[in-house]
Amino acid sequence: MTIPQGQQVSVYKTGDFWAKSATATTIGQKVYAKLADGTIETANAGTTKDGFIETPFKVMTAAAVGEIFIMSSWS
């Protein structure tokens, strides 16, 4: 993702969001962010994924790879 110079950006720390994952999602999994490019994947909490960090977001709806799902930090 590239943000053009001078473009305003809203940054959110909590909430419910639509997203696409590079992995299939299962309700209750955690969302992991790839440090290199922001790609997200899902896995069980506490999973070690090389190059990824566990976020505070959980999967709220199941989806296939590349489909939109809901992730939430409220649960």
mmCIF file of the N, C-alpha and C atoms, coordinates in Angstrom:
data_MODEL
# 
_entry.id   MODEL 
# 
loop_
_atom_site.group_PDB 
_atom_site.id 
_atom_site.type_symbol 
_atom_site.label_atom_id 
_atom_site.label_alt_id 
_atom_site.label_comp_id 
_atom_site.label_asym_id 
_atom_site.label_entity_id 
_atom_site.label_seq_id 
_atom_site.pdbx_PDB_ins_code 
_atom_site.Cartn_x 
_atom_site.Cartn_y 
_atom_site.Cartn_z 
_atom_site.occupancy 
_atom_site.B_iso_or_equiv 
_atom_site.pdbx_formal_charge 
_atom_site.auth_seq_id 
_atom_site.auth_comp_id 
_atom_site.auth_asym_id 
_atom_site.auth_atom_id 
_atom_site.pdbx_PDB_model_num 
ATOM 1   N N  . MET A 1 1  ? 0.842   -1.161  0.000  1.00 0.00 ? 1  MET A N  1 
ATOM 2   C CA . MET A 1 1  ? 0.000   0.000   0.000  1.00 0.00 ? 1  MET A CA 1 
ATOM 3   C C  . MET A 1 1  ? 0.891   1.230   0.000  1.00 0.00 ? 1  MET A C  1 
ATOM 4   N N  . THR A 1 2  ? 0.611   2.167   -0.853 1.00 0.00 ? 2  THR A N  1 
ATOM 5   C CA . THR A 1 2  ? 1.377   3.401   -0.905 1.00 0.00 ? 2  THR A CA 1 
ATOM 6   C C  . THR A 1 2  ? 0.453   4.565   -0.595 1.00 0.00 ? 2  THR A C  1 
ATOM 7   N N  . ILE A 1 3  ? 0.877   5.413   0.309  1.00 0.00 ? 3  ILE A N  1 
ATOM 8   C CA . ILE A 1 3  ? 0.116   6.610   0.653  1.00 0.00 ? 3  ILE A CA 1 
ATOM 9   C C  . ILE A 1 3  ? 0.815   7.790   -0.021 1.00 0.00 ? 3  ILE A C  1 
ATOM 10  N N  . PRO A 1 4  ? 0.140   8.478   -0.927 1.00 0.00 ? 4  PRO A N  1 
ATOM 11  C CA . PRO A 1 4  ? 0.764   9.607   -1.616 1.00 0.00 ? 4  PRO A CA 1 
ATOM 12  C C  . PRO A 1 4  ? 1.166   10.712  -0.626 1.00 0.00 ? 4  PRO A C  1 
ATOM 13  N N  . GLN A 1 5  ? 2.263   11.368  -0.911 1.00 0.00 ? 5  GLN A N  1 
ATOM 14  C CA . GLN A 1 5  ? 2.742   12.456  -0.065 1.00 0.00 ? 5  GLN A CA 1 
ATOM 15  C C  . GLN A 1 5  ? 1.652   13.512  0.065  1.00 0.00 ? 5  GLN A C  1 
ATOM 16  N N  . GLY A 1 6  ? 1.417   13.969  1.292  1.00 0.00 ? 6  GLY A N  1 
ATOM 17  C CA . GLY A 1 6  ? 0.426   15.002  1.554  1.00 0.00 ? 6  GLY A CA 1 
ATOM 18  C C  . GLY A 1 6  ? -0.989  14.481  1.738  1.00 0.00 ? 6  GLY A C  1 
ATOM 19  N N  . GLN A 1 7  ? -1.219  13.194  1.474  1.00 0.00 ? 7  GLN A N  1 
ATOM 20  C CA . GLN A 1 7  ? -2.553  12.604  1.619  1.00 0.00 ? 7  GLN A CA 1 
ATOM 21  C C  . GLN A 1 7  ? -2.859  12.385  3.092  1.00 0.00 ? 7  GLN A C  1 
ATOM 22  N N  . GLN A 1 8  ? -4.037  12.771  3.534  1.00 0.00 ? 8  GLN A N  1 
ATOM 23  C CA . GLN A 1 8  ? -4.437  12.534  4.914  1.00 0.00 ? 8  GLN A CA 1 
ATOM 24  C C  . GLN A 1 8  ? -4.804  11.073  5.102  1.00 0.00 ? 8  GLN A C  1 
ATOM 25  N N  . VAL A 1 9  ? -4.462  10.531  6.276  1.00 0.00 ? 9  VAL A N  1 
ATOM 26  C CA . VAL A 1 9  ? -4.739  9.137   6.589  1.00 0.00 ? 9  VAL A CA 1 
ATOM 27  C C  . VAL A 1 9  ? -5.309  9.054   7.999  1.00 0.00 ? 9  VAL A C  1 
ATOM 28  N N  . SER A 1 10 ? -6.367  8.292   8.160  1.00 0.00 ? 10 SER A N  1 
ATOM 29  C CA . SER A 1 10 ? -6.919  8.042   9.490  1.00 0.00 ? 10 SER A CA 1 
ATOM 30  C C  . SER A 1 10 ? -6.337  6.737   10.001 1.00 0.00 ? 10 SER A C  1 
ATOM 31  N N  . VAL A 1 11 ? -5.816  6.752   11.206 1.00 0.00 ? 11 VAL A N  1 
ATOM 32  C CA . VAL A 1 11 ? -5.232  5.559   11.807 1.00 0.00 ? 11 VAL A CA 1 
ATOM 33  C C  . VAL A 1 11 ? -6.141  5.124   12.955 1.00 0.00 ? 11 VAL A C  1 
ATOM 34  N N  . TYR A 1 12 ? -6.534  3.855   12.929 1.00 0.00 ? 12 TYR A N  1 
ATOM 35  C CA . TYR A 1 12 ? -7.414  3.318   13.952 1.00 0.00 ? 12 TYR A CA 1 
ATOM 36  C C  . TYR A 1 12 ? -6.696  2.223   14.724 1.00 0.00 ? 12 TYR A C  1 
ATOM 37  N N  . LYS A 1 13 ? -6.882  2.229   16.032 1.00 0.00 ? 13 LYS A N  1 
ATOM 38  C CA . LYS A 1 13 ? -6.256  1.230   16.892 1.00 0.00 ? 13 LYS A CA 1 
ATOM 39  C C  . LYS A 1 13 ? -7.254  0.157   17.319 1.00 0.00 ? 13 LYS A C  1 
ATOM 40  N N  . THR A 1 14 ? -8.535  0.519   17.388 1.00 0.00 ? 14 THR A N  1 
ATOM 41  C CA . THR A 1 14 ? -9.578  -0.422  17.791 1.00 0.00 ? 14 THR A CA 1 
ATOM 42  C C  . THR A 1 14 ? -10.784 -0.280  16.881 1.00 0.00 ? 14 THR A C  1 
ATOM 43  N N  . GLY A 1 15 ? -11.590 -1.319  16.817 1.00 0.00 ? 15 GLY A N  1 
ATOM 44  C CA . GLY A 1 15 ? -12.810 -1.269  16.032 1.00 0.00 ? 15 GLY A CA 1 
ATOM 45  C C  . GLY A 1 15 ? -13.078 -2.563  15.295 1.00 0.00 ? 15 GLY A C  1 
ATOM 46  N N  . ASP A 1 16 ? -14.085 -2.508  14.447 1.00 0.00 ? 16 ASP A N  1 
ATOM 47  C CA . ASP A 1 16 ? -14.445 -3.617  13.568 1.00 0.00 ? 16 ASP A CA 1 
ATOM 48  C C  . ASP A 1 16 ? -14.123 -3.183  12.141 1.00 0.00 ? 16 ASP A C  1 
ATOM 49  N N  . PHE A 1 17 ? -13.450 -4.049  11.384 1.00 0.00 ? 17 PHE A N  1 
ATOM 50  C CA . PHE A 1 17 ? -13.018 -3.680  10.045 1.00 0.00 ? 17 PHE A CA 1 
ATOM 51  C C  . PHE A 1 17 ? -13.198 -4.837  9.076  1.00 0.00 ? 17 PHE A C  1 
ATOM 52  N N  . TRP A 1 18 ? -13.459 -4.515  7.802  1.00 0.00 ? 18 TRP A N  1 
ATOM 53  C CA . TRP A 1 18 ? -13.437 -5.503  6.736  1.00 0.00 ? 18 TRP A CA 1 
ATOM 54  C C  . TRP A 1 18 ? -12.011 -5.634  6.259  1.00 0.00 ? 18 TRP A C  1 
ATOM 55  N N  . ALA A 1 19 ? -11.608 -6.840  5.922  1.00 0.00 ? 19 ALA A N  1 
ATOM 56  C CA . ALA A 1 19 ? -10.234 -7.075  5.469  1.00 0.00 ? 19 ALA A CA 1 
ATOM 57  C C  . ALA A 1 19 ? -10.200 -8.300  4.567  1.00 0.00 ? 19 ALA A C  1 
ATOM 58  N N  . LYS A 1 20 ? -9.078  -8.477  3.869  1.00 0.00 ? 20 LYS A N  1 
ATOM 59  C CA . LYS A 1 20 ? -8.826  -9.682  3.069  1.00 0.00 ? 20 LYS A CA 1 
ATOM 60  C C  . LYS A 1 20 ? -7.559  -10.324 3.603  1.00 0.00 ? 20 LYS A C  1 
ATOM 61  N N  . SER A 1 21 ? -7.589  -11.636 3.769  1.00 0.00 ? 21 SER A N  1 
ATOM 62  C CA . SER A 1 21 ? -6.450  -12.366 4.305  1.00 0.00 ? 21 SER A CA 1 
ATOM 63  C C  . SER A 1 21 ? -5.822  -13.252 3.235  1.00 0.00 ? 21 SER A C  1 
ATOM 64  N N  . ALA A 1 22 ? -4.521  -13.460 3.355  1.00 0.00 ? 22 ALA A N  1 
ATOM 65  C CA . ALA A 1 22 ? -3.803  -14.367 2.458  1.00 0.00 ? 22 ALA A CA 1 
ATOM 66  C C  . ALA A 1 22 ? -4.017  -15.821 2.860  1.00 0.00 ? 22 ALA A C  1 
ATOM 67  N N  . THR A 1 23 ? -4.768  -16.046 3.954  1.00 0.00 ? 23 THR A N  1 
ATOM 68  C CA . THR A 1 23 ? -5.118  -17.388 4.409  1.00 0.00 ? 23 THR A CA 1 
ATOM 69  C C  . THR A 1 23 ? -6.633  -17.449 4.615  1.00 0.00 ? 23 THR A C  1 
ATOM 70  N N  . ALA A 1 24 ? -7.186  -18.647 4.617  1.00 0.00 ? 24 ALA A N  1 
ATOM 71  C CA . ALA A 1 24 ? -8.603  -18.810 4.952  1.00 0.00 ? 24 ALA A CA 1 
ATOM 72  C C  . ALA A 1 24 ? -8.796  -18.417 6.413  1.00 0.00 ? 24 ALA A C  1 
ATOM 73  N N  . THR A 1 25 ? -9.964  -17.886 6.744  1.00 0.00 ? 25 THR A N  1 
ATOM 74  C CA . THR A 1 25 ? -10.216 -17.448 8.113  1.00 0.00 ? 25 THR A CA 1 
ATOM 75  C C  . THR A 1 25 ? -11.236 -18.348 8.797  1.00 0.00 ? 25 THR A C  1 
ATOM 76  N N  . THR A 1 26 ? -11.035 -18.517 10.092 1.00 0.00 ? 26 THR A N  1 
ATOM 77  C CA . THR A 1 26 ? -11.956 -19.262 10.946 1.00 0.00 ? 26 THR A CA 1 
ATOM 78  C C  . THR A 1 26 ? -12.300 -18.371 12.127 1.00 0.00 ? 26 THR A C  1 
ATOM 79  N N  . ILE A 1 27 ? -13.566 -18.316 12.476 1.00 0.00 ? 27 ILE A N  1 
ATOM 80  C CA . ILE A 1 27 ? -14.002 -17.472 13.594 1.00 0.00 ? 27 ILE A CA 1 
ATOM 81  C C  . ILE A 1 27 ? -13.177 -17.786 14.838 1.00 0.00 ? 27 ILE A C  1 
ATOM 82  N N  . GLY A 1 28 ? -12.682 -16.731 15.494 1.00 0.00 ? 28 GLY A N  1 
ATOM 83  C CA . GLY A 1 28 ? -11.910 -16.876 16.722 1.00 0.00 ? 28 GLY A CA 1 
ATOM 84  C C  . GLY A 1 28 ? -10.395 -16.827 16.527 1.00 0.00 ? 28 GLY A C  1 
ATOM 85  N N  . GLN A 1 29 ? -9.934  -16.994 15.276 1.00 0.00 ? 29 GLN A N  1 
ATOM 86  C CA . GLN A 1 29 ? -8.490  -16.905 15.037 1.00 0.00 ? 29 GLN A CA 1 
ATOM 87  C C  . GLN A 1 29 ? -8.005  -15.480 15.274 1.00 0.00 ? 29 GLN A C  1 
ATOM 88  N N  . LYS A 1 30 ? -6.696  -15.332 15.445 1.00 0.00 ? 30 LYS A N  1 
ATOM 89  C CA . LYS A 1 30 ? -6.075  -14.015 15.562 1.00 0.00 ? 30 LYS A CA 1 
ATOM 90  C C  . LYS A 1 30 ? -5.601  -13.568 14.187 1.00 0.00 ? 30 LYS A C  1 
ATOM 91  N N  . VAL A 1 31 ? -5.461  -12.257 14.026 1.00 0.00 ? 31 VAL A N  1 
ATOM 92  C CA . VAL A 1 31 ? -4.962  -11.671 12.781 1.00 0.00 ? 31 VAL A CA 1 
ATOM 93  C C  . VAL A 1 31 ? -3.488  -11.319 12.981 1.00 0.00 ? 31 VAL A C  1 
ATOM 94  N N  . TYR A 1 32 ? -2.668  -11.720 12.010 1.00 0.00 ? 32 TYR A N  1 
ATOM 95  C CA . TYR A 1 32 ? -1.222  -11.453 12.034 1.00 0.00 ? 32 TYR A CA 1 
ATOM 96  C C  . TYR A 1 32 ? -0.870  -10.523 10.885 1.00 0.00 ? 32 TYR A C  1 
ATOM 97  N N  . ALA A 1 33 ? 0.007   -9.550  11.143 1.00 0.00 ? 33 ALA A N  1 
ATOM 98  C CA . ALA A 1 33 ? 0.432   -8.601  10.113 1.00 0.00 ? 33 ALA A CA 1 
ATOM 99  C C  . ALA A 1 33 ? 1.880   -8.866  9.728  1.00 0.00 ? 33 ALA A C  1 
ATOM 100 N N  . LYS A 1 34 ? 2.136   -8.896  8.419  1.00 0.00 ? 34 LYS A N  1 
ATOM 101 C CA . LYS A 1 34 ? 3.499   -9.083  7.918  1.00 0.00 ? 34 LYS A CA 1 
ATOM 102 C C  . LYS A 1 34 ? 4.237   -7.753  8.016  1.00 0.00 ? 34 LYS A C  1 
ATOM 103 N N  . LEU A 1 35 ? 5.371   -7.757  8.706  1.00 0.00 ? 35 LEU A N  1 
ATOM 104 C CA . LEU A 1 35 ? 6.116   -6.531  8.939  1.00 0.00 ? 35 LEU A CA 1 
ATOM 105 C C  . LEU A 1 35 ? 6.639   -5.903  7.650  1.00 0.00 ? 35 LEU A C  1 
ATOM 106 N N  . ALA A 1 36 ? 6.944   -6.701  6.651  1.00 0.00 ? 36 ALA A N  1 
ATOM 107 C CA . ALA A 1 36 ? 7.549   -6.193  5.418  1.00 0.00 ? 36 ALA A CA 1 
ATOM 108 C C  . ALA A 1 36 ? 6.575   -5.385  4.555  1.00 0.00 ? 36 ALA A C  1 
ATOM 109 N N  . ASP A 1 37 ? 5.285   -5.798  4.525  1.00 0.00 ? 37 ASP A N  1 
ATOM 110 C CA . ASP A 1 37 ? 4.379   -5.122  3.602  1.00 0.00 ? 37 ASP A CA 1 
ATOM 111 C C  . ASP A 1 37 ? 2.942   -4.939  4.101  1.00 0.00 ? 37 ASP A C  1 
ATOM 112 N N  . GLY A 1 38 ? 2.644   -5.370  5.323  1.00 0.00 ? 38 GLY A N  1 
ATOM 113 C CA . GLY A 1 38 ? 1.305   -5.194  5.880  1.00 0.00 ? 38 GLY A CA 1 
ATOM 114 C C  . GLY A 1 38 ? 0.296   -6.253  5.496  1.00 0.00 ? 38 GLY A C  1 
ATOM 115 N N  . THR A 1 39 ? 0.709   -7.241  4.694  1.00 0.00 ? 39 THR A N  1 
ATOM 116 C CA . THR A 1 39 ? -0.174  -8.355  4.349  1.00 0.00 ? 39 THR A CA 1 
ATOM 117 C C  . THR A 1 39 ? -0.670  -8.998  5.636  1.00 0.00 ? 39 THR A C  1 
ATOM 118 N N  . ILE A 1 40 ? -1.930  -9.437  5.643  1.00 0.00 ? 40 ILE A N  1 
ATOM 119 C CA . ILE A 1 40 ? -2.412  -10.116 6.839  1.00 0.00 ? 40 ILE A CA 1 
ATOM 120 C C  . ILE A 1 40 ? -2.705  -11.582 6.562  1.00 0.00 ? 40 ILE A C  1 
ATOM 121 N N  . GLU A 1 41 ? -2.494  -12.372 7.601  1.00 0.00 ? 41 GLU A N  1 
ATOM 122 C CA . GLU A 1 41 ? -2.827  -13.794 7.622  1.00 0.00 ? 41 GLU A CA 1 
ATOM 123 C C  . GLU A 1 41 ? -3.490  -14.071 8.958  1.00 0.00 ? 41 GLU A C  1 
ATOM 124 N N  . THR A 1 42 ? -4.157  -15.202 9.065  1.00 0.00 ? 42 THR A N  1 
ATOM 125 C CA . THR A 1 42 ? -4.802  -15.582 10.318 1.00 0.00 ? 42 THR A CA 1 
ATOM 126 C C  . THR A 1 42 ? -4.261  -16.918 10.800 1.00 0.00 ? 42 THR A C  1 
ATOM 127 N N  . ALA A 1 43 ? -4.307  -17.106 12.113 1.00 0.00 ? 43 ALA A N  1 
ATOM 128 C CA . ALA A 1 43 ? -3.867  -18.358 12.740 1.00 0.00 ? 43 ALA A CA 1 
ATOM 129 C C  . ALA A 1 43 ? -4.356  -18.347 14.176 1.00 0.00 ? 43 ALA A C  1 
ATOM 130 N N  . ASN A 1 44 ? -4.184  -19.462 14.863 1.00 0.00 ? 44 ASN A N  1 
ATOM 131 C CA . ASN A 1 44 ? -4.556  -19.533 16.274 1.00 0.00 ? 44 ASN A CA 1 
ATOM 132 C C  . ASN A 1 44 ? -3.682  -18.596 17.092 1.00 0.00 ? 44 ASN A C  1 
ATOM 133 N N  . ALA A 1 45 ? -4.225  -18.083 18.179 1.00 0.00 ? 45 ALA A N  1 
ATOM 134 C CA . ALA A 1 45 ? -3.479  -17.180 19.058 1.00 0.00 ? 45 ALA A CA 1 
ATOM 135 C C  . ALA A 1 45 ? -2.193  -17.848 19.524 1.00 0.00 ? 45 ALA A C  1 
ATOM 136 N N  . GLY A 1 46 ? -1.120  -17.072 19.583 1.00 0.00 ? 46 GLY A N  1 
ATOM 137 C CA . GLY A 1 46 ? 0.157   -17.577 20.064 1.00 0.00 ? 46 GLY A CA 1 
ATOM 138 C C  . GLY A 1 46 ? 0.999   -18.277 19.014 1.00 0.00 ? 46 GLY A C  1 
ATOM 139 N N  . THR A 1 47 ? 0.483   -18.388 17.788 1.00 0.00 ? 47 THR A N  1 
ATOM 140 C CA . THR A 1 47 ? 1.239   -19.021 16.708 1.00 0.00 ? 47 THR A CA 1 
ATOM 141 C C  . THR A 1 47 ? 2.448   -18.161 16.341 1.00 0.00 ? 47 THR A C  1 
ATOM 142 N N  . THR A 1 48 ? 3.580   -18.787 16.081 1.00 0.00 ? 48 THR A N  1 
ATOM 143 C CA . THR A 1 48 ? 4.758   -18.061 15.621 1.00 0.00 ? 48 THR A CA 1 
ATOM 144 C C  . THR A 1 48 ? 4.785   -18.115 14.105 1.00 0.00 ? 48 THR A C  1 
ATOM 145 N N  . LYS A 1 49 ? 4.735   -16.941 13.479 1.00 0.00 ? 49 LYS A N  1 
ATOM 146 C CA . LYS A 1 49 ? 4.776   -16.838 12.023 1.00 0.00 ? 49 LYS A CA 1 
ATOM 147 C C  . LYS A 1 49 ? 5.970   -15.955 11.668 1.00 0.00 ? 49 LYS A C  1 
ATOM 148 N N  . ASP A 1 50 ? 6.945   -16.515 10.990 1.00 0.00 ? 50 ASP A N  1 
ATOM 149 C CA . ASP A 1 50 ? 8.165   -15.788 10.652 1.00 0.00 ? 50 ASP A CA 1 
ATOM 150 C C  . ASP A 1 50 ? 7.842   -14.528 9.850  1.00 0.00 ? 50 ASP A C  1 
ATOM 151 N N  . GLY A 1 51 ? 8.293   -13.366 10.339 1.00 0.00 ? 51 GLY A N  1 
ATOM 152 C CA . GLY A 1 51 ? 8.078   -12.100 9.652  1.00 0.00 ? 51 GLY A CA 1 
ATOM 153 C C  . GLY A 1 51 ? 6.748   -11.437 9.961  1.00 0.00 ? 51 GLY A C  1 
ATOM 154 N N  . PHE A 1 52 ? 5.923   -12.050 10.821 1.00 0.00 ? 52 PHE A N  1 
ATOM 155 C CA . PHE A 1 52 ? 4.611   -11.510 11.180 1.00 0.00 ? 52 PHE A CA 1 
ATOM 156 C C  . PHE A 1 52 ? 4.559   -11.191 12.668 1.00 0.00 ? 52 PHE A C  1 
ATOM 157 N N  . ILE A 1 53 ? 3.659   -10.270 13.030 1.00 0.00 ? 53 ILE A N  1 
ATOM 158 C CA . ILE A 1 53 ? 3.369   -10.013 14.442 1.00 0.00 ? 53 ILE A CA 1 
ATOM 159 C C  . ILE A 1 53 ? 1.886   -10.267 14.686 1.00 0.00 ? 53 ILE A C  1 
ATOM 160 N N  . GLU A 1 54 ? 1.567   -10.748 15.877 1.00 0.00 ? 54 GLU A N  1 
ATOM 161 C CA . GLU A 1 54 ? 0.174   -10.962 16.261 1.00 0.00 ? 54 GLU A CA 1 
ATOM 162 C C  . GLU A 1 54 ? -0.439  -9.610  16.595 1.00 0.00 ? 54 GLU A C  1 
ATOM 163 N N  . THR A 1 55 ? -1.610  -9.330  16.055 1.00 0.00 ? 55 THR A N  1 
ATOM 164 C CA . THR A 1 55 ? -2.305  -8.068  16.328 1.00 0.00 ? 55 THR A CA 1 
ATOM 165 C C  . THR A 1 55 ? -3.368  -8.307  17.406 1.00 0.00 ? 55 THR A C  1 
ATOM 166 N N  . PRO A 1 56 ? -3.993  -7.251  17.901 1.00 0.00 ? 56 PRO A N  1 
ATOM 167 C CA . PRO A 1 56 ? -5.078  -7.431  18.877 1.00 0.00 ? 56 PRO A CA 1 
ATOM 168 C C  . PRO A 1 56 ? -6.410  -7.813  18.227 1.00 0.00 ? 56 PRO A C  1 
ATOM 169 N N  . PHE A 1 57 ? -6.435  -8.018  16.910 1.00 0.00 ? 57 PHE A N  1 
ATOM 170 C CA . PHE A 1 57 ? -7.677  -8.306  16.199 1.00 0.00 ? 57 PHE A CA 1 
ATOM 171 C C  . PHE A 1 57 ? -7.978  -9.794  16.126 1.00 0.00 ? 57 PHE A C  1 
ATOM 172 N N  . LYS A 1 58 ? -9.285  -10.119 16.217 1.00 0.00 ? 58 LYS A N  1 
ATOM 173 C CA . LYS A 1 58 ? -9.775  -11.490 16.085 1.00 0.00 ? 58 LYS A CA 1 
ATOM 174 C C  . LYS A 1 58 ? -10.681 -11.583 14.864 1.00 0.00 ? 58 LYS A C  1 
ATOM 175 N N  . VAL A 1 59 ? -10.722 -12.761 14.276 1.00 0.00 ? 59 VAL A N  1 
ATOM 176 C CA . VAL A 1 59 ? -11.602 -13.038 13.139 1.00 0.00 ? 59 VAL A CA 1 
ATOM 177 C C  . VAL A 1 59 ? -13.031 -13.217 13.654 1.00 0.00 ? 59 VAL A C  1 
ATOM 178 N N  . MET A 1 60 ? -13.966 -12.487 13.040 1.00 0.00 ? 60 MET A N  1 
ATOM 179 C CA . MET A 1 60 ? -15.366 -12.558 13.458 1.00 0.00 ? 60 MET A CA 1 
ATOM 180 C C  . MET A 1 60 ? -16.247 -13.298 12.453 1.00 0.00 ? 60 MET A C  1 
ATOM 181 N N  . THR A 1 61 ? -15.782 -13.434 11.196 1.00 0.00 ? 61 THR A N  1 
ATOM 182 C CA . THR A 1 61 ? -16.533 -14.159 10.174 1.00 0.00 ? 61 THR A CA 1 
ATOM 183 C C  . THR A 1 61 ? -15.577 -15.041 9.370  1.00 0.00 ? 61 THR A C  1 
ATOM 184 N N  . ALA A 1 62 ? -16.025 -16.228 9.016  1.00 0.00 ? 62 ALA A N  1 
ATOM 185 C CA . ALA A 1 62 ? -15.199 -17.143 8.224  1.00 0.00 ? 62 ALA A CA 1 
ATOM 186 C C  . ALA A 1 62 ? -15.185 -16.700 6.761  1.00 0.00 ? 62 ALA A C  1 
ATOM 187 N N  . ALA A 1 63 ? -14.055 -16.956 6.099  1.00 0.00 ? 63 ALA A N  1 
ATOM 188 C CA . ALA A 1 63 ? -13.931 -16.603 4.682  1.00 0.00 ? 63 ALA A CA 1 
ATOM 189 C C  . ALA A 1 63 ? -12.832 -17.437 4.035  1.00 0.00 ? 63 ALA A C  1 
ATOM 190 N N  . ALA A 1 64 ? -12.933 -17.608 2.730  1.00 0.00 ? 64 ALA A N  1 
ATOM 191 C CA . ALA A 1 64 ? -11.891 -18.286 1.958  1.00 0.00 ? 64 ALA A CA 1 
ATOM 192 C C  . ALA A 1 64 ? -10.757 -17.293 1.692  1.00 0.00 ? 64 ALA A C  1 
ATOM 193 N N  . VAL A 1 65 ? -9.646  -17.795 1.205  1.00 0.00 ? 65 VAL A N  1 
ATOM 194 C CA . VAL A 1 65 ? -8.497  -16.955 0.871  1.00 0.00 ? 65 VAL A CA 1 
ATOM 195 C C  . VAL A 1 65 ? -8.943  -15.841 -0.081 1.00 0.00 ? 65 VAL A C  1 
ATOM 196 N N  . GLY A 1 66 ? -8.595  -14.601 0.267  1.00 0.00 ? 66 GLY A N  1 
ATOM 197 C CA . GLY A 1 66 ? -8.899  -13.465 -0.592 1.00 0.00 ? 66 GLY A CA 1 
ATOM 198 C C  . GLY A 1 66 ? -10.312 -12.911 -0.486 1.00 0.00 ? 66 GLY A C  1 
ATOM 199 N N  . GLU A 1 67 ? -11.195 -13.585 0.251  1.00 0.00 ? 67 GLU A N  1 
ATOM 200 C CA . GLU A 1 67 ? -12.534 -13.064 0.461  1.00 0.00 ? 67 GLU A CA 1 
ATOM 201 C C  . GLU A 1 67 ? -12.523 -12.077 1.616  1.00 0.00 ? 67 GLU A C  1 
ATOM 202 N N  . ILE A 1 68 ? -13.515 -11.201 1.635  1.00 0.00 ? 68 ILE A N  1 
ATOM 203 C CA . ILE A 1 68 ? -13.618 -10.214 2.708  1.00 0.00 ? 68 ILE A CA 1 
ATOM 204 C C  . ILE A 1 68 ? -14.158 -10.877 3.967  1.00 0.00 ? 68 ILE A C  1 
ATOM 205 N N  . PHE A 1 69 ? -13.558 -10.558 5.108  1.00 0.00 ? 69 PHE A N  1 
ATOM 206 C CA . PHE A 1 69 ? -14.037 -11.028 6.409  1.00 0.00 ? 69 PHE A CA 1 
ATOM 207 C C  . PHE A 1 69 ? -14.043 -9.857  7.373  1.00 0.00 ? 69 PHE A C  1 
ATOM 208 N N  . ILE A 1 70 ? -14.663 -10.041 8.511  1.00 0.00 ? 70 ILE A N  1 
ATOM 209 C CA . ILE A 1 70 ? -14.685 -8.994  9.538  1.00 0.00 ? 70 ILE A CA 1 
ATOM 210 C C  . ILE A 1 70 ? -13.699 -9.369  10.633 1.00 0.00 ? 70 ILE A C  1 
ATOM 211 N N  . MET A 1 71 ? -12.860 -8.393  11.006 1.00 0.00 ? 71 MET A N  1 
ATOM 212 C CA . MET A 1 71 ? -11.959 -8.557  12.149 1.00 0.00 ? 71 MET A CA 1 
ATOM 213 C C  . MET A 1 71 ? -12.309 -7.496  13.178 1.00 0.00 ? 71 MET A C  1 
ATOM 214 N N  . SER A 1 72 ? -12.129 -7.825  14.443 1.00 0.00 ? 72 SER A N  1 
ATOM 215 C CA . SER A 1 72 ? -12.538 -6.922  15.511 1.00 0.00 ? 72 SER A CA 1 
ATOM 216 C C  . SER A 1 72 ? -11.527 -6.921  16.648 1.00 0.00 ? 72 SER A C  1 
ATOM 217 N N  . SER A 1 73 ? -11.364 -5.773  17.265 1.00 0.00 ? 73 SER A N  1 
ATOM 218 C CA . SER A 1 73 ? -10.517 -5.682  18.456 1.00 0.00 ? 73 SER A CA 1 
ATOM 219 C C  . SER A 1 73 ? -11.373 -5.528  19.709 1.00 0.00 ? 73 SER A C  1 
ATOM 220 N N  . TRP A 1 74 ? -12.699 -5.567  19.555 1.00 0.00 ? 74 TRP A N  1 
ATOM 221 C CA . TRP A 1 74 ? -13.608 -5.378  20.688 1.00 0.00 ? 74 TRP A CA 1 
ATOM 222 C C  . TRP A 1 74 ? -13.837 -6.654  21.486 1.00 0.00 ? 74 TRP A C  1 
ATOM 223 N N  . SER A 1 75 ? -13.561 -7.802  20.925 1.00 0.00 ? 75 SER A N  1 
ATOM 224 C CA . SER A 1 75 ? -13.880 -9.046  21.638 1.00 0.00 ? 75 SER A CA 1 
ATOM 225 C C  . SER A 1 75 ? -12.746 -9.513  22.503 1.00 0.00 ? 75 SER A C  1 
# 
